[in-house]
Amino acid sequence: GVYYIRNLNSGKYMDINWARTADGTEVIQYGFHGDLNQQFKVTRESDGYYSIKPMHRQSSALDLRSVSGANSNGTDAQIRTFRNYTEQKFTITNAVGGGFQIGTAASGGRKVLEVTNSSHNDCEIIQIWDYSTSRMNDNWAFERVSPANMTYYTLTNLSSGDQNDANAIVKSFN
């Protein structure tokens, strides 16, 4: 499904910095605004791991640079074109204290996404670190994006018939 991913420690949301689309763009936390760069499609892939793709650029996914990076404390999360690489695969498990841990496949789930330094600041980097039961900066809530909250774009040069079809599709989601 499509989700907002909220950090339980800070209350801020996973966000792609400035809605940039380039490979290597940082994944940060930011106060809620609900735009496409805060919406993520979470998909269980055929190997049992999850991919996490930002809705503003669905051809990319959360990425940890390399297999060794996906198993090293302090590696910053970024987006990169999705190729189903190990550094783009995650586990999602129940966390002690509530919410979920998002672990790296390369570490067998022992390294998890967290907010750097347990910060409450906007624009703080999301990185990986050892799983912890004593802090909440690595606990996440998945909040389903309802169709009424999804961002839609309209095409202004549609024929009246195509516009009617588009309106019917939007109405079916509402």
NUGU-251788 format. One record per residue: residue in three letters; y, z, x of N, C-alpha, C in turn. Coordinates in steps of 0.001 Angstrom, whole numbers, plus 500000, padded with zeros to 6 digits. Atoms other than C-alpha are relative to their C-alpha. Layout:
N
<r 'ALA', <Y, Z, X>, <Y, Z, X>, <Y, Z, X>>
...
//
This chain:
174
<r 'GLY', <498814, 500000, 500807>, <500000, 500000, 500000>, <501252, 500000, 500852>>
<r 'VAL', <498696, 499966, 499332>, <503685, 500062, 500867>, <500564, 501415, 499840>>
<r 'TYR', <499575, 498601, 499985>, <505123, 503454, 501848>, <501290, 500195, 500791>>
<r 'TYR', <499026, 499368, 499123>, <508123, 505329, 503125>, <499199, 501058, 500748>>
<r 'ILE', <500743, 499025, 499200>, <506823, 507526, 505961>, <501004, 501053, 500475>>
<r 'ARG', <499035, 498923, 499753>, <508666, 510872, 506147>, <499414, 501049, 500940>>
<r 'ASN', <500412, 498938, 499095>, <508461, 513389, 508985>, <500178, 501340, 499303>>
<r 'LEU', <499939, 498734, 500721>, <507667, 516820, 507559>, <500868, 501031, 500707>>
<r 'ASN', <499143, 499060, 499275>, <509592, 518659, 510289>, <501478, 499736, 499737>>
<r 'SER', <498575, 500338, 500107>, <512907, 516817, 510058>, <500410, 499571, 498596>>
<r 'GLY', <499680, 500550, 501315>, <512674, 515371, 506546>, <500558, 498585, 500073>>
<r 'LYS', <499475, 501358, 499813>, <513826, 512023, 508008>, <498850, 498992, 499927>>
<r 'TYR', <500971, 501060, 500245>, <512083, 508689, 507568>, <499825, 499096, 501211>>
<r 'MET', <500261, 501000, 498982>, <510408, 506308, 509962>, <500843, 498776, 499669>>
<r 'ASP', <498995, 501036, 500182>, <512821, 503429, 510471>, <499934, 499065, 501211>>
<r 'ILE', <499889, 500951, 498883>, <513062, 500262, 512566>, <501490, 499882, 500315>>
<r 'ASN', <498608, 499876, 499574>, <516284, 500618, 514537>, <500832, 498772, 499630>>
<r 'TRP', <499053, 501026, 500433>, <519108, 498600, 512914>, <499332, 498806, 499313>>
<r 'ALA', <500750, 501081, 500661>, <516475, 496494, 511070>, <499834, 498788, 500910>>
<r 'ARG', <500208, 501102, 499052>, <516067, 494434, 514214>, <498581, 499471, 499848>>
<r 'THR', <501309, 500643, 500158>, <513144, 492027, 514318>, <499361, 499617, 501326>>
<r 'ALA', <500516, 500423, 498696>, <512666, 491405, 518053>, <498855, 500892, 500452>>
<r 'ASP', <501053, 499220, 499361>, <509489, 492474, 519807>, <500652, 501017, 500930>>
<r 'GLY', <499459, 498943, 499165>, <510173, 495780, 521552>, <501046, 500865, 499320>>
<r 'THR', <499025, 499179, 500726>, <512563, 497146, 518901>, <499418, 501393, 499759>>
<r 'GLU', <500435, 498613, 500110>, <512372, 500948, 518772>, <499722, 500421, 498557>>
<r 'VAL', <500271, 499321, 501257>, <510850, 502936, 515949>, <500668, 501368, 500108>>
<r 'ILE', <499216, 498771, 499977>, <513136, 505863, 515112>, <499814, 500750, 498683>>
<r 'GLN', <499878, 499326, 501299>, <513702, 508462, 512409>, <501450, 499879, 499558>>
<r 'TYR', <498663, 500148, 500542>, <516677, 508159, 510099>, <500012, 500557, 498579>>
<r 'GLY', <499862, 499541, 501378>, <517973, 509617, 506852>, <499635, 498889, 499032>>
<r 'PHE', <500493, 500977, 500969>, <516682, 507904, 503736>, <501103, 499059, 499532>>
<r 'HIS', <499159, 501016, 500648>, <518330, 504654, 502651>, <499151, 499017, 499206>>
<r 'GLY', <500927, 500773, 500817>, <515252, 502832, 501308>, <499931, 498510, 500264>>
<r 'ASP', <500041, 501433, 499707>, <515876, 499411, 502867>, <498630, 499602, 500559>>
<r 'LEU', <501299, 500523, 499565>, <512996, 497202, 503996>, <499572, 500524, 501370>>
<r 'ASN', <500379, 499485, 498682>, <513131, 498583, 507557>, <499550, 501460, 499954>>
<r 'GLN', <500605, 498676, 500201>, <512067, 501968, 506113>, <498744, 499920, 499133>>
<r 'GLN', <501198, 500196, 500807>, <509199, 500492, 504090>, <498914, 499402, 500891>>
<r 'PHE', <501091, 500430, 499136>, <505815, 500029, 505755>, <498751, 499696, 499189>>
<r 'LYS', <501275, 500358, 500616>, <502698, 498229, 504625>, <498897, 500577, 500880>>
<r 'VAL', <501089, 499346, 499282>, <499725, 500353, 505651>, <498700, 499359, 499518>>
<r 'THR', <501201, 500757, 500343>, <496493, 498356, 505766>, <498816, 500506, 500810>>
<r 'ARG', <501248, 499669, 499294>, <492975, 499478, 506583>, <499373, 498674, 500414>>
<r 'GLU', <500554, 501237, 499461>, <491672, 496720, 508841>, <498468, 500059, 499979>>
<r 'SER', <501464, 500101, 500105>, <488029, 495567, 508989>, <499266, 500939, 500960>>
<r 'ASP', <500645, 499097, 499039>, <487299, 497835, 511999>, <500179, 501475, 499631>>
<r 'GLY', <499822, 498634, 500457>, <488320, 500956, 510030>, <501301, 500649, 500439>>
<r 'TYR', <498695, 499488, 499582>, <491637, 501508, 511811>, <501082, 499426, 499095>>
<r 'TYR', <498877, 500425, 500825>, <495040, 501084, 510173>, <501046, 499265, 500824>>
<r 'SER', <498793, 500617, 499450>, <497885, 498712, 510928>, <501166, 500479, 499144>>
<r 'ILE', <498798, 499540, 500690>, <501430, 499745, 510008>, <501073, 498962, 500269>>
<r 'LYS', <499096, 501138, 499849>, <503762, 496803, 509380>, <501302, 500236, 499239>>
<r 'PRO', <498721, 499840, 500695>, <507481, 497035, 508589>, <500223, 498851, 499023>>
<r 'MET', <499834, 501014, 501041>, <508361, 495198, 505390>, <501117, 499009, 500317>>
<r 'HIS', <498922, 500943, 499660>, <511484, 493607, 506910>, <499518, 498940, 500987>>
<r 'ARG', <500608, 500995, 499104>, <509238, 491775, 509421>, <498489, 500216, 499980>>
<r 'GLN', <501424, 499740, 500216>, <505663, 491714, 508166>, <499098, 499317, 501009>>
<r 'SER', <500814, 500624, 498951>, <504490, 489528, 511057>, <499878, 500914, 501216>>
<r 'SER', <500091, 499050, 498896>, <504933, 492557, 513341>, <499330, 501281, 499525>>
<r 'ALA', <500620, 498719, 500317>, <503373, 496012, 513508>, <500468, 501043, 500998>>
<r 'LEU', <499755, 498952, 499031>, <503908, 499390, 515111>, <499085, 499761, 501191>>
<r 'ASP', <500683, 500378, 498768>, <502846, 499028, 518716>, <500344, 501025, 501076>>
<r 'LEU', <499798, 499035, 498918>, <502446, 501257, 521791>, <499866, 499358, 501378>>
<r 'ARG', <499820, 500743, 498755>, <502881, 498610, 524537>, <498716, 499550, 500700>>
<r 'SER', <501240, 500353, 499302>, <499353, 498673, 526024>, <498939, 501022, 499620>>
<r 'VAL', <501066, 499041, 500285>, <495975, 500377, 525700>, <500267, 501301, 500745>>
<r 'SER', <499704, 498770, 499252>, <496955, 502833, 528461>, <501228, 500693, 499416>>
<r 'GLY', <498819, 499412, 500637>, <500364, 503341, 526800>, <499638, 500726, 498721>>
<r 'ALA', <500429, 499391, 501259>, <498602, 504154, 523528>, <499157, 501243, 500227>>
<r 'ASN', <500763, 498808, 499643>, <496818, 506963, 525381>, <500792, 500867, 500975>>
<r 'SER', <499153, 499270, 499051>, <499792, 508383, 527350>, <501121, 500731, 499270>>
<r 'ASN', <498916, 499224, 500592>, <502118, 511202, 526275>, <501345, 499380, 500327>>
<r 'GLY', <498643, 500475, 499802>, <505697, 510052, 525803>, <500210, 498514, 499797>>
<r 'THR', <499819, 501427, 500257>, <505040, 506382, 525035>, <500757, 499824, 498686>>
<r 'ASP', <499180, 500243, 501180>, <507718, 505221, 522600>, <499361, 498937, 499109>>
<r 'ALA', <500469, 500990, 500967>, <506670, 503399, 519442>, <501033, 498883, 499890>>
<r 'GLN', <499156, 501180, 500156>, <508065, 499906, 518950>, <499323, 499081, 499000>>
<r 'ILE', <500679, 501040, 500770>, <507362, 496837, 516867>, <499735, 498823, 500924>>
<r 'ARG', <500382, 501174, 499240>, <505631, 493775, 518254>, <499184, 499099, 499070>>
<r 'THR', <500762, 500942, 500820>, <504091, 490642, 516742>, <498564, 500493, 499861>>
<r 'PHE', <501332, 499458, 500270>, <500822, 491699, 515099>, <498919, 499060, 500502>>
<r 'ARG', <501150, 500746, 499483>, <497741, 490563, 516969>, <498715, 500821, 499911>>
<r 'ASN', <501142, 499111, 500195>, <495388, 493404, 515969>, <499468, 500553, 501321>>
<r 'TYR', <500353, 499390, 498721>, <495411, 494783, 519515>, <499738, 501493, 499811>>
<r 'THR', <500299, 498569, 500064>, <494109, 498297, 520185>, <501265, 500837, 499915>>
<r 'GLU', <498745, 499224, 500020>, <497681, 499531, 520794>, <500764, 499853, 498682>>
<r 'GLN', <499420, 500163, 501334>, <498498, 498432, 517223>, <499107, 500610, 498920>>
<r 'LYS', <500957, 499413, 500937>, <495647, 500402, 515615>, <500165, 501513, 499964>>
<r 'PHE', <499764, 498575, 500192>, <495937, 503894, 514177>, <498940, 500618, 499098>>
<r 'THR', <500783, 499194, 500929>, <493920, 506629, 512506>, <501002, 500754, 499130>>
<r 'ILE', <499177, 499170, 500881>, <495348, 508537, 509557>, <499082, 501091, 499468>>
<r 'THR', <500849, 498873, 500371>, <493900, 511998, 509025>, <500852, 501139, 499457>>
<r 'ASN', <499306, 498814, 500519>, <494819, 515197, 507174>, <500446, 500871, 501159>>
<r 'ALA', <499430, 499155, 498950>, <497029, 517454, 509268>, <499967, 501463, 499583>>
<r 'VAL', <499869, 498568, 500241>, <496918, 521219, 509592>, <501459, 500258, 499629>>
<r 'GLY', <498639, 499712, 500425>, <499990, 522487, 507738>, <500528, 499024, 498971>>
<r 'GLY', <499590, 500954, 501022>, <500153, 519530, 505352>, <500330, 498636, 500568>>
<r 'GLY', <499713, 501367, 499596>, <500714, 515824, 505470>, <498845, 499376, 500772>>
<r 'PHE', <500987, 500781, 499266>, <498938, 513454, 507805>, <500416, 499838, 501455>>
<r 'GLN', <499809, 500370, 498602>, <498554, 512795, 511513>, <499763, 498497, 500095>>
<r 'ILE', <500196, 501425, 499729>, <498954, 509183, 512654>, <499609, 499894, 501463>>
<r 'GLY', <500522, 500002, 498639>, <496738, 508937, 515734>, <499781, 498600, 500540>>
<r 'THR', <500237, 501299, 499374>, <496250, 506132, 518206>, <498498, 499750, 500130>>
<r 'ALA', <501408, 500365, 499852>, <492943, 504294, 518221>, <499562, 500153, 501453>>
<r 'ALA', <500342, 499939, 498580>, <493042, 504190, 522036>, <499646, 501412, 500457>>
<r 'SER', <500270, 498614, 499616>, <492959, 507998, 522190>, <498970, 500662, 499083>>
<r 'GLY', <500915, 499414, 500969>, <490431, 508481, 519414>, <500708, 500946, 499046>>
<r 'GLY', <499212, 499177, 500915>, <493229, 510037, 517342>, <500570, 501255, 500633>>
<r 'ARG', <499494, 498784, 499332>, <494066, 512737, 519942>, <501487, 499909, 500327>>
<r 'LYS', <498562, 500215, 499804>, <497520, 511231, 520663>, <500548, 499528, 498666>>
<r 'VAL', <499482, 500274, 501335>, <499673, 511108, 517549>, <501486, 499674, 500043>>
<r 'LEU', <498577, 500286, 500117>, <503039, 509768, 516460>, <500746, 501286, 499671>>
<r 'GLU', <499169, 498824, 500236>, <505725, 512447, 516594>, <501454, 499645, 500247>>
<r 'VAL', <498580, 500150, 499719>, <509495, 512814, 516659>, <500284, 500720, 501317>>
<r 'THR', <499713, 499449, 498682>, <510684, 513377, 520233>, <500753, 501322, 499890>>
<r 'ASN', <499364, 498680, 499895>, <511592, 517010, 520959>, <500191, 500702, 498658>>
<r 'SER', <499887, 499398, 501337>, <511102, 517981, 517284>, <501414, 499899, 499442>>
<r 'SER', <498597, 500182, 500377>, <514623, 516651, 516722>, <500170, 499786, 498501>>
<r 'HIS', <499595, 500279, 501379>, <516355, 516562, 513344>, <501077, 498916, 499958>>
<r 'ASN', <498911, 500974, 499905>, <518835, 513904, 514537>, <499574, 498605, 499557>>
<r 'ASP', <500205, 501422, 500254>, <519142, 510381, 513186>, <499850, 499281, 501336>>
<r 'CYS', <500209, 500893, 498846>, <518022, 507689, 515657>, <499121, 500602, 501089>>
<r 'GLU', <500927, 499455, 499006>, <515582, 509987, 517483>, <498755, 499126, 500053>>
<r 'ILE', <501139, 500888, 499762>, <512698, 507999, 518961>, <498702, 500625, 499479>>
<r 'ILE', <501374, 499615, 500335>, <509167, 508155, 517565>, <499151, 499665, 501228>>
<r 'GLN', <500847, 500187, 498826>, <506701, 508591, 520429>, <498610, 500547, 499688>>
<r 'ILE', <501303, 499359, 500173>, <503117, 509702, 520940>, <499895, 501192, 500942>>
<r 'TRP', <500234, 498788, 499212>, <501973, 513077, 522213>, <498675, 500586, 499540>>
<r 'ASP', <501237, 499339, 500389>, <498910, 515292, 522111>, <500117, 500609, 498610>>
<r 'TYR', <500086, 499383, 501323>, <497885, 516388, 518625>, <500253, 501497, 500122>>
<r 'SER', <499705, 498573, 499977>, <499177, 519874, 517820>, <499857, 500587, 498602>>
<r 'THR', <500042, 499287, 501282>, <498466, 522384, 515075>, <501128, 501018, 499921>>
<r 'SER', <498963, 498969, 499967>, <501452, 524553, 516081>, <501402, 499475, 499708>>
<r 'ARG', <498675, 500550, 500311>, <504341, 522187, 515348>, <499842, 498943, 498910>>
<r 'MET', <500057, 500919, 501135>, <505222, 519959, 512416>, <500627, 498637, 500302>>
<r 'ASN', <499336, 501274, 499715>, <507020, 517099, 514216>, <499027, 498832, 500081>>
<r 'ASP', <500989, 501073, 500022>, <503744, 515166, 514177>, <499258, 499940, 498666>>
<r 'ASN', <500560, 500061, 501355>, <503014, 515670, 510467>, <500883, 499083, 499155>>
<r 'TRP', <499295, 501049, 500748>, <503953, 512807, 508125>, <499548, 499982, 498551>>
<r 'ALA', <500303, 500216, 501411>, <504113, 512254, 504376>, <500126, 498505, 499716>>
<r 'PHE', <499961, 501399, 500431>, <503363, 508834, 502893>, <500454, 499989, 498544>>
<r 'GLU', <499434, 500060, 501342>, <505563, 508208, 499852>, <499962, 498560, 499526>>
<r 'ARG', <500191, 501366, 500486>, <504510, 505155, 497875>, <501321, 499412, 499498>>
<r 'VAL', <498820, 500722, 500476>, <507271, 502620, 497299>, <499645, 499415, 498646>>
<r 'SER', <500269, 500531, 501335>, <507353, 501938, 493587>, <500717, 498659, 499852>>
<r 'PRO', <499355, 501307, 500178>, <508191, 498401, 492429>, <501471, 500115, 499619>>
<r 'ALA', <498605, 499842, 500394>, <511430, 499704, 490910>, <500890, 500295, 501204>>
<r 'ASN', <499228, 499655, 498808>, <512506, 500901, 494381>, <499936, 498928, 501082>>
<r 'MET', <500125, 501035, 498979>, <511536, 497756, 496266>, <501252, 499136, 500020>>
<r 'THR', <498844, 500866, 499836>, <514265, 495535, 497613>, <499582, 498567, 499693>>
<r 'TYR', <500275, 501381, 500345>, <514362, 492033, 496157>, <501127, 499117, 500505>>
<r 'TYR', <499009, 500987, 499613>, <516139, 488963, 497408>, <499932, 498856, 498998>>
<r 'THR', <499989, 501108, 500937>, <517220, 486161, 495114>, <500460, 498740, 500705>>
<r 'LEU', <499583, 501297, 499500>, <517609, 482488, 495855>, <500997, 499435, 499003>>
<r 'THR', <498939, 500422, 500912>, <520802, 481110, 494430>, <499888, 498551, 499573>>
<r 'ASN', <500069, 501430, 500312>, <519825, 477440, 494354>, <498718, 499626, 499247>>
<r 'LEU', <501206, 500295, 500762>, <516796, 477695, 492061>, <500360, 499212, 498750>>
<r 'SER', <499828, 500651, 501297>, <516408, 475377, 489115>, <499861, 501068, 498919>>
<r 'SER', <500081, 499001, 501066>, <516647, 477154, 485765>, <498547, 500379, 499705>>
<r 'GLY', <501422, 499704, 500234>, <512849, 476861, 485313>, <499436, 500928, 501071>>
<r 'ASP', <500470, 499138, 498911>, <512157, 478360, 488751>, <500622, 501386, 499904>>
<r 'GLN', <499344, 498699, 500149>, <514709, 481112, 488119>, <499331, 500804, 498894>>
<r 'ASN', <500709, 499311, 501083>, <512953, 481943, 484822>, <498661, 500536, 500479>>
<r 'ASP', <501276, 499544, 499447>, <509615, 482124, 486652>, <500202, 501205, 500911>>
<r 'ALA', <499717, 498892, 499082>, <511119, 484376, 489345>, <500360, 501261, 499216>>
<r 'ASN', <499627, 498844, 500816>, <512661, 486643, 486705>, <498790, 500610, 499306>>
<r 'ALA', <501221, 499499, 500656>, <509298, 486913, 484906>, <499140, 500803, 500992>>
<r 'ILE', <500773, 499282, 498980>, <507605, 487974, 488173>, <500641, 501364, 500259>>
<r 'VAL', <499318, 498734, 499778>, <510240, 490639, 488841>, <499795, 500927, 498813>>
<r 'LYS', <500186, 499178, 501213>, <509949, 491870, 485234>, <498591, 500582, 499963>>
<r 'SER', <501381, 499491, 500029>, <506159, 492190, 485605>, <499832, 501192, 500955>>
<r 'PHE', <500070, 498865, 499073>, <506688, 494547, 488585>, <500705, 501217, 499429>>
<r 'ASN', <499272, 498862, 500563>, <509164, 496676, 486671>, <499234, 500581, 498830>>
//
